[in-house]
């Protein structure tokens, strides 16, 4: 089952890359926003995968570790994106607090 999730995640990642590159080609976003948005989207997917792992007890793997990586991807991608569009650097602190809060909640529910 683990190999199937690995292949599924790789396929979803390629879809994210294709979608954000297409958005850039169509002029919806700037080229410097492609990588942060791919990272952000991958984080959302990773958290979704962690939820599936938590609900399905038959799947090998630690759902908490997967959730933690997803939160990290979201924080990094979101901070990078916000800095690219001109938001204040202080929002990085907000994202780090979101990361710590999300991990605290996940740990408490573990």
Secondary structure, 3 states (H helix, E strand, C coil): CHHHHHHHHHHHHHHHHHHHHHHHHCCCCCHHHHHHHHHHHHHHHHHHHHHHHHHCCCCCCCHHHHHHHHHHHHHHHHHHHHHHCCCCCCHHHHHHHHHHHHHHHHHHHC
